[in-house]
Amino acid sequence: MDFNFKNMVKDAGIALTRAVQFTEEKLGKSEKTELDANFENLWERAENTKKITEKIVKNAEAVLIPNPGNRMEDYVFEIIEKQKPSRLSNLEYLGQDMVEAGTSLGPGTAYGSALIKVGQWEQKLGQNERDFIGSAGMCFTQPLRKFLDTEMKTILREQGILEMKRLDLDACKNRARKTRSMLGQGTAERDLRIAQSEFDRQTEITKLLLEGLSSSHAAHLRCLYEFVETQARFYSQCTTIMTDLQRELSSLASSNAPNTPTFTISDDSFEVREQRDAKVLYDYEAKDATELNLKANEIIRVTDIADDDYMMGHKDNKTGKVPKTFLEFVN
């Protein structure tokens, strides 16, 4: 490897000079060029934005993926730009174990058939949870992490360059004050003008980036709204799945022996919405994992949800949102 010894000595000298500058500034023995109050406020907002965004992303990822090993694995796959491994959720593993246990005890027994039924619905819950985690990641945590890895790093880099330009400017000011000869004074003043120009230019660049954080905050607000909508759909679907399971268990219990306990749907735990049949008018491709794919002329079951444009559709043991304009109710 070809080393340039002169450049190494020069860089070491610059680093030493700046270290001395920092020390003198801390001790109050050297003047420091101060930025205006507006810039300082913008920089303080940027630092605060970075800190709270890192905290939100960390906690949101911990909620969505509690296993730290899985989080680290996903992060590595993101870095190497490869598809993340598909892993079952804990609910799906629980559902599998229940189905296996029910099969072992015998589907003809009351306990065995109930285990199989509950296991199947636990698997549905697990799939629903996986879809929610994926959707929440795409609409919330990934955009925020991308902001930290791109925009925020650019701001920090430009701020670092600005700090170096400030040190260069202060060093030129000190040389200009200490120079006594006419020839040396002319050179020092020229270097000072150049340093001042570079410092002003870098200040404007950094300031524009800092002011752009307002747009980033607006984008983060949209991400937050999408996250809340995704979370609301998730819990609504979970409610629908568990309500259906209670109905299945109630039906299963009524067909078993008289001594088998019966199950009823409690109004305190779930709000049971009326299901209706609807005919699909046109083909519809789901926009994300929270929606259902539809085929023209098929009949599906639907329930009302707190959305003027969508209903909750149920077909082929799947649940998801469907647009009302694509449906025609069947009497």
BALOBA-1460 file (C-alpha; in Angstrom, 3 decimals):
// residues 331
<rec num="1" residu="m" x="0.000" y="0.000" z="0.000"/>
<rec num="2" residu="d" x="1.373" y="3.436" z="-1.001"/>
<rec num="3" residu="f" x="1.526" y="5.816" z="1.977"/>
<rec num="4" residu="n" x="2.130" y="9.524" z="1.496"/>
<rec num="5" residu="f" x="4.228" y="10.444" z="4.504"/>
<rec num="6" residu="k" x="3.868" y="14.194" z="3.951"/>
<rec num="7" residu="n" x="0.055" y="13.945" z="3.912"/>
<rec num="8" residu="m" x="0.101" y="11.838" z="7.064"/>
<rec num="9" residu="v" x="2.239" y="14.446" z="8.851"/>
<rec num="10" residu="k" x="-0.030" y="17.228" z="7.568"/>
<rec num="11" residu="d" x="-3.196" y="15.451" z="8.753"/>
<rec num="12" residu="a" x="-1.614" y="14.781" z="12.144"/>
<rec num="13" residu="g" x="-0.682" y="18.448" z="12.441"/>
<rec num="14" residu="i" x="-4.238" y="19.543" z="11.600"/>
<rec num="15" residu="a" x="-5.684" y="17.111" z="14.137"/>
<rec num="16" residu="l" x="-3.293" y="18.394" z="16.805"/>
<rec num="17" residu="t" x="-4.109" y="22.019" z="16.001"/>
<rec num="18" residu="r" x="-7.829" y="21.382" z="16.260"/>
<rec num="19" residu="a" x="-7.387" y="19.513" z="19.521"/>
<rec num="20" residu="v" x="-5.574" y="22.551" z="20.879"/>
<rec num="21" residu="q" x="-8.383" y="24.790" z="19.609"/>
<rec num="22" residu="f" x="-11.030" y="22.684" z="21.343"/>
<rec num="23" residu="t" x="-9.062" y="22.779" z="24.589"/>
<rec num="24" residu="e" x="-8.554" y="26.536" z="24.462"/>
<rec num="25" residu="e" x="-12.255" y="27.088" z="23.703"/>
<rec num="26" residu="k" x="-13.249" y="24.964" z="26.676"/>
<rec num="27" residu="l" x="-10.874" y="26.927" z="28.909"/>
<rec num="28" residu="g" x="-12.102" y="30.252" z="27.529"/>
<rec num="29" residu="k" x="-8.658" y="31.189" z="26.150"/>
<rec num="30" residu="s" x="-9.765" y="31.259" z="22.514"/>
<rec num="31" residu="e" x="-12.620" y="32.977" z="20.730"/>
<rec num="32" residu="k" x="-15.294" y="30.807" z="19.146"/>
<rec num="33" residu="t" x="-17.487" y="31.776" z="16.211"/>
<rec num="34" residu="e" x="-21.074" y="31.447" z="17.372"/>
<rec num="35" residu="l" x="-23.973" y="30.481" z="15.123"/>
<rec num="36" residu="d" x="-27.196" y="32.484" z="15.202"/>
<rec num="37" residu="a" x="-30.015" y="31.571" z="17.602"/>
<rec num="38" residu="n" x="-32.281" y="30.283" z="14.813"/>
<rec num="39" residu="f" x="-29.614" y="27.820" z="13.682"/>
<rec num="40" residu="e" x="-29.025" y="26.658" z="17.242"/>
<rec num="41" residu="n" x="-32.770" y="26.047" z="17.678"/>
<rec num="42" residu="l" x="-32.890" y="24.069" z="14.439"/>
<rec num="43" residu="w" x="-29.924" y="21.956" z="15.529"/>
<rec num="44" residu="e" x="-31.468" y="21.310" z="18.941"/>
<rec num="45" residu="r" x="-34.674" y="20.153" z="17.223"/>
<rec num="46" residu="a" x="-32.647" y="17.828" z="14.983"/>
<rec num="47" residu="e" x="-30.853" y="16.249" z="17.938"/>
<rec num="48" residu="n" x="-34.158" y="15.791" z="19.755"/>
<rec num="49" residu="t" x="-35.765" y="14.282" z="16.651"/>
<rec num="50" residu="k" x="-32.928" y="11.790" z="16.314"/>
<rec num="51" residu="k" x="-33.148" y="10.778" z="19.968"/>
<rec num="52" residu="i" x="-36.924" y="10.282" z="20.100"/>
<rec num="53" residu="t" x="-37.045" y="8.520" z="16.711"/>
<rec num="54" residu="e" x="-34.375" y="6.029" z="17.799"/>
<rec num="55" residu="k" x="-36.319" y="5.371" z="20.997"/>
<rec num="56" residu="i" x="-39.650" y="4.920" z="19.198"/>
<rec num="57" residu="v" x="-38.160" y="2.563" z="16.599"/>
<rec num="58" residu="k" x="-36.423" y="0.492" z="19.278"/>
<rec num="59" residu="n" x="-39.570" y="0.121" z="21.402"/>
<rec num="60" residu="a" x="-41.882" y="-0.481" z="18.429"/>
<rec num="61" residu="e" x="-39.633" y="-3.257" z="17.119"/>
<rec num="62" residu="a" x="-39.502" y="-4.780" z="20.610"/>
<rec num="63" residu="v" x="-43.315" y="-4.845" z="20.692"/>
<rec num="64" residu="l" x="-43.660" y="-6.296" z="17.195"/>
<rec num="65" residu="i" x="-40.799" y="-8.809" z="17.525"/>
<rec num="66" residu="p" x="-40.201" y="-9.546" z="21.232"/>
<rec num="67" residu="n" x="-37.383" y="-12.037" z="20.557"/>
<rec num="68" residu="p" x="-34.122" y="-10.007" z="20.390"/>
<rec num="69" residu="g" x="-32.428" y="-12.787" z="18.440"/>
<rec num="70" residu="n" x="-35.077" y="-12.593" z="15.722"/>
<rec num="71" residu="r" x="-34.750" y="-8.792" z="15.625"/>
<rec num="72" residu="m" x="-31.000" y="-9.056" z="15.143"/>
<rec num="73" residu="e" x="-31.451" y="-11.698" z="12.443"/>
<rec num="74" residu="d" x="-33.940" y="-9.500" z="10.562"/>
<rec num="75" residu="y" x="-31.579" y="-6.525" z="10.844"/>
<rec num="76" residu="v" x="-28.694" y="-8.539" z="9.350"/>
<rec num="77" residu="f" x="-30.866" y="-9.667" z="6.443"/>
<rec num="78" residu="e" x="-31.852" y="-6.033" z="5.809"/>
<rec num="79" residu="i" x="-28.194" y="-5.001" z="5.702"/>
<rec num="80" residu="i" x="-27.233" y="-7.712" z="3.196"/>
<rec num="81" residu="e" x="-30.452" y="-6.996" z="1.263"/>
<rec num="82" residu="k" x="-31.780" y="-10.533" z="1.364"/>
<rec num="83" residu="q" x="-35.289" y="-11.769" z="2.095"/>
<rec num="84" residu="k" x="-36.022" y="-12.269" z="5.756"/>
<rec num="85" residu="p" x="-36.654" y="-15.858" z="6.889"/>
<rec num="86" residu="s" x="-40.300" y="-16.815" z="7.276"/>
<rec num="87" residu="r" x="-40.872" y="-17.980" z="10.822"/>
<rec num="88" residu="l" x="-44.043" y="-19.100" z="12.587"/>
<rec num="89" residu="s" x="-45.420" y="-17.032" z="15.449"/>
<rec num="90" residu="n" x="-45.801" y="-18.418" z="18.974"/>
<rec num="91" residu="l" x="-49.562" y="-18.620" z="18.459"/>
<rec num="92" residu="e" x="-49.071" y="-20.767" z="15.369"/>
<rec num="93" residu="y" x="-46.755" y="-23.106" z="17.271"/>
<rec num="94" residu="l" x="-49.350" y="-23.311" z="20.035"/>
<rec num="95" residu="g" x="-52.040" y="-24.055" z="17.454"/>
<rec num="96" residu="q" x="-49.945" y="-26.828" z="15.924"/>
<rec num="97" residu="d" x="-49.389" y="-28.426" z="19.326"/>
<rec num="98" residu="m" x="-53.129" y="-28.283" z="20.097"/>
<rec num="99" residu="v" x="-54.040" y="-29.867" z="16.772"/>
<rec num="100" residu="e" x="-51.470" y="-32.634" z="17.296"/>
<rec num="101" residu="a" x="-52.725" y="-33.212" z="20.857"/>
<rec num="102" residu="g" x="-56.346" y="-33.338" z="19.713"/>
<rec num="103" residu="t" x="-55.488" y="-35.796" z="16.959"/>
<rec num="104" residu="s" x="-53.612" y="-37.947" z="19.454"/>
<rec num="105" residu="l" x="-56.515" y="-37.987" z="21.923"/>
<rec num="106" residu="g" x="-58.975" y="-38.684" z="19.146"/>
<rec num="107" residu="p" x="-61.083" y="-36.277" z="17.056"/>
<rec num="108" residu="g" x="-64.172" y="-38.214" z="18.174"/>
<rec num="109" residu="t" x="-63.733" y="-37.218" z="21.812"/>
<rec num="110" residu="a" x="-65.082" y="-33.960" z="23.187"/>
<rec num="111" residu="y" x="-61.698" y="-32.782" z="24.428"/>
<rec num="112" residu="g" x="-59.854" y="-33.921" z="21.319"/>
<rec num="113" residu="s" x="-62.251" y="-32.240" z="18.911"/>
<rec num="114" residu="a" x="-62.176" y="-29.019" z="20.975"/>
<rec num="115" residu="l" x="-58.364" y="-29.014" z="20.989"/>
<rec num="116" residu="i" x="-58.294" y="-29.388" z="17.220"/>
<rec num="117" residu="k" x="-60.830" y="-26.609" z="16.754"/>
<rec num="118" residu="v" x="-59.064" y="-24.198" z="19.119"/>
<rec num="119" residu="g" x="-55.697" y="-25.076" z="17.599"/>
<rec num="120" residu="q" x="-56.944" y="-24.212" z="14.119"/>
<rec num="121" residu="w" x="-58.204" y="-20.842" z="15.301"/>
<rec num="122" residu="e" x="-54.973" y="-20.156" z="17.202"/>
<rec num="123" residu="q" x="-53.162" y="-20.706" z="13.932"/>
<rec num="124" residu="k" x="-55.462" y="-18.148" z="12.310"/>
<rec num="125" residu="l" x="-54.633" y="-15.703" z="15.086"/>
<rec num="126" residu="g" x="-50.932" y="-16.371" z="14.569"/>
<rec num="127" residu="q" x="-51.190" y="-15.763" z="10.834"/>
<rec num="128" residu="n" x="-53.124" y="-12.583" z="11.518"/>
<rec num="129" residu="e" x="-50.398" y="-11.491" z="13.938"/>
<rec num="130" residu="r" x="-47.673" y="-12.156" z="11.359"/>
<rec num="131" residu="d" x="-49.564" y="-10.119" z="8.767"/>
<rec num="132" residu="f" x="-49.900" y="-7.277" z="11.284"/>
<rec num="133" residu="i" x="-46.190" y="-7.346" z="12.109"/>
<rec num="134" residu="g" x="-45.316" y="-7.177" z="8.414"/>
<rec num="135" residu="s" x="-47.763" y="-4.352" z="7.712"/>
<rec num="136" residu="a" x="-46.695" y="-2.365" z="10.777"/>
<rec num="137" residu="g" x="-43.066" y="-2.726" z="9.782"/>
<rec num="138" residu="m" x="-43.686" y="-1.465" z="6.257"/>
<rec num="139" residu="c" x="-45.836" y="1.507" z="7.261"/>
<rec num="140" residu="f" x="-44.109" y="2.579" z="10.489"/>
<rec num="141" residu="t" x="-40.792" y="1.189" z="11.705"/>
<rec num="142" residu="q" x="-39.089" y="0.827" z="8.320"/>
<rec num="143" residu="p" x="-39.739" y="4.448" z="7.196"/>
<rec num="144" residu="l" x="-38.514" y="5.760" z="10.562"/>
<rec num="145" residu="r" x="-35.398" y="3.604" z="10.456"/>
<rec num="146" residu="k" x="-34.755" y="4.701" z="6.869"/>
<rec num="147" residu="f" x="-34.956" y="8.324" z="8.036"/>
<rec num="148" residu="l" x="-32.295" y="7.644" z="10.674"/>
<rec num="149" residu="d" x="-30.049" y="5.842" z="8.175"/>
<rec num="150" residu="t" x="-30.336" y="8.446" z="5.398"/>
<rec num="151" residu="e" x="-31.602" y="11.939" z="6.207"/>
<rec num="152" residu="m" x="-30.330" y="12.028" z="9.782"/>
<rec num="153" residu="k" x="-26.896" y="10.709" z="8.843"/>
<rec num="154" residu="t" x="-26.647" y="13.336" z="6.091"/>
<rec num="155" residu="i" x="-27.468" y="16.083" z="8.591"/>
<rec num="156" residu="l" x="-24.875" y="14.780" z="11.059"/>
<rec num="157" residu="r" x="-22.245" y="14.564" z="8.333"/>
<rec num="158" residu="e" x="-22.878" y="18.130" z="7.148"/>
<rec num="159" residu="q" x="-22.899" y="19.358" z="10.741"/>
<rec num="160" residu="g" x="-19.502" y="17.720" z="11.237"/>
<rec num="161" residu="i" x="-18.169" y="19.462" z="8.126"/>
<rec num="162" residu="l" x="-19.570" y="22.764" z="9.422"/>
<rec num="163" residu="e" x="-17.741" y="22.298" z="12.716"/>
<rec num="164" residu="m" x="-14.460" y="21.754" z="10.840"/>
<rec num="165" residu="k" x="-15.110" y="24.883" z="8.754"/>
<rec num="166" residu="r" x="-15.729" y="26.831" z="11.963"/>
<rec num="167" residu="l" x="-12.442" y="25.665" z="13.432"/>
<rec num="168" residu="d" x="-10.637" y="26.643" z="10.215"/>
<rec num="169" residu="l" x="-12.297" y="30.068" z="10.342"/>
<rec num="170" residu="d" x="-11.327" y="30.644" z="13.973"/>
<rec num="171" residu="a" x="-7.760" y="29.564" z="13.231"/>
<rec num="172" residu="c" x="-7.576" y="32.081" z="10.348"/>
<rec num="173" residu="k" x="-8.929" y="34.816" z="12.632"/>
<rec num="174" residu="n" x="-6.223" y="34.085" z="15.195"/>
<rec num="175" residu="r" x="-3.483" y="34.150" z="12.549"/>
<rec num="176" residu="a" x="-4.811" y="37.437" z="11.136"/>
<rec num="177" residu="r" x="-4.697" y="39.029" z="14.607"/>
<rec num="178" residu="k" x="-1.182" y="37.802" z="15.346"/>
<rec num="179" residu="t" x="0.395" y="38.633" z="11.960"/>
<rec num="180" residu="r" x="2.444" y="41.851" z="12.062"/>
<rec num="181" residu="s" x="4.241" y="42.080" z="8.708"/>
<rec num="182" residu="m" x="2.429" y="43.585" z="5.726"/>
<rec num="183" residu="l" x="3.122" y="40.567" z="3.515"/>
<rec num="184" residu="g" x="1.975" y="38.105" z="6.147"/>
<rec num="185" residu="q" x="-1.065" y="40.188" z="6.961"/>
<rec num="186" residu="g" x="-2.200" y="40.167" z="3.325"/>
<rec num="187" residu="t" x="-1.915" y="36.386" z="3.140"/>
<rec num="188" residu="a" x="-3.725" y="35.951" z="6.458"/>
<rec num="189" residu="e" x="-6.580" y="38.223" z="5.397"/>
<rec num="190" residu="r" x="-6.971" y="36.353" z="2.119"/>
<rec num="191" residu="d" x="-7.086" y="33.017" z="3.963"/>
<rec num="192" residu="l" x="-9.625" y="34.538" z="6.354"/>
<rec num="193" residu="r" x="-11.908" y="35.628" z="3.497"/>
<rec num="194" residu="i" x="-11.747" y="32.165" z="1.959"/>
<rec num="195" residu="a" x="-12.451" y="30.475" z="5.313"/>
<rec num="196" residu="q" x="-15.354" y="32.844" z="6.003"/>
<rec num="197" residu="s" x="-16.853" y="32.136" z="2.574"/>
<rec num="198" residu="e" x="-16.568" y="28.366" z="3.040"/>
<rec num="199" residu="f" x="-18.026" y="28.609" z="6.534"/>
<rec num="200" residu="d" x="-21.017" y="30.696" z="5.338"/>
<rec num="201" residu="r" x="-21.659" y="28.284" z="2.471"/>
<rec num="202" residu="q" x="-21.566" y="25.230" z="4.733"/>
<rec num="203" residu="t" x="-23.827" y="27.001" z="7.242"/>
<rec num="204" residu="e" x="-26.465" y="27.527" z="4.532"/>
<rec num="205" residu="i" x="-26.223" y="23.891" z="3.391"/>
<rec num="206" residu="t" x="-26.645" y="22.574" z="6.933"/>
<rec num="207" residu="k" x="-29.444" y="25.043" z="7.685"/>
<rec num="208" residu="l" x="-31.433" y="23.923" z="4.623"/>
<rec num="209" residu="l" x="-31.149" y="20.304" z="5.761"/>
<rec num="210" residu="l" x="-32.241" y="21.214" z="9.286"/>
<rec num="211" residu="e" x="-35.240" y="23.145" z="7.987"/>
<rec num="212" residu="g" x="-36.209" y="20.099" z="5.929"/>
<rec num="213" residu="l" x="-36.964" y="18.240" z="9.153"/>
<rec num="214" residu="s" x="-40.441" y="19.790" z="9.102"/>
<rec num="215" residu="s" x="-41.217" y="17.680" z="6.021"/>
<rec num="216" residu="s" x="-39.807" y="14.631" z="7.779"/>
<rec num="217" residu="h" x="-42.077" y="15.266" z="10.770"/>
<rec num="218" residu="a" x="-45.082" y="15.448" z="8.433"/>
<rec num="219" residu="a" x="-44.077" y="12.133" z="6.863"/>
<rec num="220" residu="h" x="-43.651" y="10.565" z="10.305"/>
<rec num="221" residu="l" x="-47.125" y="11.799" z="11.239"/>
<rec num="222" residu="r" x="-48.597" y="9.983" z="8.223"/>
<rec num="223" residu="c" x="-46.696" y="6.846" z="9.235"/>
<rec num="224" residu="l" x="-48.125" y="7.137" z="12.743"/>
<rec num="225" residu="y" x="-51.697" y="7.371" z="11.421"/>
<rec num="226" residu="e" x="-51.117" y="4.328" z="9.187"/>
<rec num="227" residu="f" x="-49.720" y="2.397" z="12.143"/>
<rec num="228" residu="v" x="-52.819" y="3.155" z="14.224"/>
<rec num="229" residu="e" x="-55.084" y="2.086" z="11.341"/>
<rec num="230" residu="t" x="-53.116" y="-1.140" z="10.925"/>
<rec num="231" residu="q" x="-53.290" y="-1.843" z="14.637"/>
<rec num="232" residu="a" x="-57.043" y="-1.158" z="14.719"/>
<rec num="233" residu="r" x="-57.613" y="-3.575" z="11.820"/>
<rec num="234" residu="f" x="-55.506" y="-6.198" z="13.565"/>
<rec num="235" residu="y" x="-57.492" y="-6.084" z="16.798"/>
<rec num="236" residu="s" x="-60.776" y="-5.991" z="14.870"/>
<rec num="237" residu="q" x="-59.762" y="-9.123" z="12.975"/>
<rec num="238" residu="c" x="-58.674" y="-10.812" z="16.222"/>
<rec num="239" residu="t" x="-62.095" y="-10.029" z="17.688"/>
<rec num="240" residu="t" x="-63.804" y="-11.526" z="14.650"/>
<rec num="241" residu="i" x="-61.663" y="-14.670" z="14.809"/>
<rec num="242" residu="m" x="-62.307" y="-15.232" z="18.506"/>
<rec num="243" residu="t" x="-66.034" y="-14.550" z="18.120"/>
<rec num="244" residu="d" x="-66.173" y="-17.170" z="15.370"/>
<rec num="245" residu="l" x="-64.262" y="-19.589" z="17.604"/>
<rec num="246" residu="q" x="-66.727" y="-19.091" z="20.447"/>
<rec num="247" residu="r" x="-69.582" y="-19.850" z="18.060"/>
<rec num="248" residu="e" x="-67.803" y="-22.989" z="16.872"/>
<rec num="249" residu="l" x="-67.174" y="-24.142" z="20.434"/>
<rec num="250" residu="s" x="-70.775" y="-23.450" z="21.381"/>
<rec num="251" residu="s" x="-71.974" y="-25.499" z="18.403"/>
<rec num="252" residu="l" x="-69.465" y="-28.232" z="19.188"/>
<rec num="253" residu="a" x="-70.540" y="-28.388" z="22.830"/>
<rec num="254" residu="s" x="-74.228" y="-28.687" z="21.967"/>
<rec num="255" residu="s" x="-73.535" y="-31.737" z="19.812"/>
<rec num="256" residu="n" x="-71.498" y="-33.512" z="22.496"/>
<rec num="257" residu="a" x="-72.531" y="-35.279" z="25.708"/>
<rec num="258" residu="p" x="-74.857" y="-33.502" z="28.127"/>
<rec num="259" residu="n" x="-72.101" y="-33.226" z="30.729"/>
<rec num="260" residu="t" x="-69.889" y="-31.223" z="28.350"/>
<rec num="261" residu="p" x="-69.697" y="-27.567" z="29.416"/>
<rec num="262" residu="t" x="-71.331" y="-25.114" z="27.036"/>
<rec num="263" residu="f" x="-69.863" y="-21.841" z="25.819"/>
<rec num="264" residu="t" x="-71.703" y="-18.628" z="25.238"/>
<rec num="265" residu="i" x="-70.666" y="-15.330" z="23.712"/>
<rec num="266" residu="s" x="-70.467" y="-12.686" z="26.389"/>
<rec num="267" residu="d" x="-71.582" y="-9.219" z="25.424"/>
<rec num="268" residu="d" x="-69.030" y="-7.836" z="27.891"/>
<rec num="269" residu="s" x="-66.074" y="-9.401" z="26.093"/>
<rec num="270" residu="f" x="-67.000" y="-9.066" z="22.437"/>
<rec num="271" residu="e" x="-69.368" y="-7.068" z="20.344"/>
<rec num="272" residu="v" x="-71.024" y="-9.550" z="17.985"/>
<rec num="273" residu="r" x="-71.772" y="-7.968" z="14.651"/>
<rec num="274" residu="e" x="-74.344" y="-9.372" z="12.250"/>
<rec num="275" residu="q" x="-72.882" y="-11.250" z="9.304"/>
<rec num="276" residu="r" x="-74.440" y="-10.923" z="5.857"/>
<rec num="277" residu="d" x="-73.932" y="-12.582" z="2.502"/>
<rec num="278" residu="a" x="-72.606" y="-10.411" z="-0.307"/>
<rec num="279" residu="k" x="-71.915" y="-11.011" z="-3.981"/>
<rec num="280" residu="v" x="-68.625" y="-9.763" z="-5.402"/>
<rec num="281" residu="l" x="-69.215" y="-7.547" z="-8.443"/>
<rec num="282" residu="y" x="-65.641" y="-7.251" z="-9.743"/>
<rec num="283" residu="d" x="-62.255" y="-8.850" z="-9.236"/>
<rec num="284" residu="y" x="-60.237" y="-7.140" z="-6.495"/>
<rec num="285" residu="e" x="-56.557" y="-7.561" z="-5.645"/>
<rec num="286" residu="a" x="-55.667" y="-6.964" z="-1.990"/>
<rec num="287" residu="k" x="-53.412" y="-3.965" z="-1.399"/>
<rec num="288" residu="d" x="-51.790" y="-5.533" z="1.667"/>
<rec num="289" residu="a" x="-52.076" y="-8.434" z="4.088"/>
<rec num="290" residu="t" x="-55.038" y="-6.833" z="5.882"/>
<rec num="291" residu="e" x="-57.311" y="-7.174" z="2.815"/>
<rec num="292" residu="l" x="-58.837" y="-10.093" z="0.907"/>
<rec num="293" residu="n" x="-58.495" y="-10.966" z="-2.759"/>
<rec num="294" residu="l" x="-61.906" y="-11.155" z="-4.430"/>
<rec num="295" residu="k" x="-63.219" y="-12.843" z="-7.569"/>
<rec num="296" residu="a" x="-66.235" y="-11.599" z="-9.452"/>
<rec num="297" residu="n" x="-69.550" y="-13.421" z="-8.742"/>
<rec num="298" residu="e" x="-68.337" y="-15.261" z="-5.633"/>
<rec num="299" residu="i" x="-70.398" y="-15.078" z="-2.438"/>
<rec num="300" residu="i" x="-68.678" y="-14.083" z="0.809"/>
<rec num="301" residu="r" x="-69.734" y="-13.269" z="4.352"/>
<rec num="302" residu="v" x="-69.252" y="-9.678" z="5.531"/>
<rec num="303" residu="t" x="-69.606" y="-7.691" z="8.744"/>
<rec num="304" residu="d" x="-69.673" y="-3.958" z="9.356"/>
<rec num="305" residu="i" x="-66.585" y="-2.219" z="10.746"/>
<rec num="306" residu="a" x="-65.755" y="1.358" z="11.732"/>
<rec num="307" residu="d" x="-64.863" y="2.355" z="8.172"/>
<rec num="308" residu="d" x="-67.172" y="4.037" z="5.682"/>
<rec num="309" residu="d" x="-65.444" y="2.511" z="2.650"/>
<rec num="310" residu="y" x="-64.715" y="-1.052" z="3.789"/>
<rec num="311" residu="m" x="-66.333" y="-4.087" z="5.406"/>
<rec num="312" residu="m" x="-64.755" y="-7.123" z="7.034"/>
<rec num="313" residu="g" x="-64.914" y="-10.088" z="4.672"/>
<rec num="314" residu="h" x="-64.801" y="-13.787" z="5.596"/>
<rec num="315" residu="k" x="-64.074" y="-16.571" z="3.119"/>
<rec num="316" residu="d" x="-62.069" y="-19.803" z="2.986"/>
<rec num="317" residu="n" x="-61.159" y="-19.454" z="6.687"/>
<rec num="318" residu="k" x="-59.586" y="-16.071" z="5.921"/>
<rec num="319" residu="t" x="-60.597" y="-12.650" z="7.197"/>
<rec num="320" residu="g" x="-59.753" y="-9.251" z="5.742"/>
<rec num="321" residu="k" x="-61.063" y="-5.900" z="4.633"/>
<rec num="322" residu="v" x="-63.023" y="-5.622" z="1.370"/>
<rec num="323" residu="p" x="-64.248" y="-2.423" z="-0.357"/>
<rec num="324" residu="k" x="-68.005" y="-1.838" z="-0.154"/>
<rec num="325" residu="t" x="-68.217" y="-0.642" z="-3.769"/>
<rec num="326" residu="f" x="-67.208" y="-4.100" z="-4.948"/>
<rec num="327" residu="l" x="-70.098" y="-5.789" z="-3.122"/>
<rec num="328" residu="e" x="-73.820" y="-6.330" z="-3.606"/>
<rec num="329" residu="f" x="-75.768" y="-7.666" z="-0.643"/>
<rec num="330" residu="v" x="-77.701" y="-10.883" z="-1.156"/>
<rec num="331" residu="n" x="-81.202" y="-11.053" z="0.352"/>
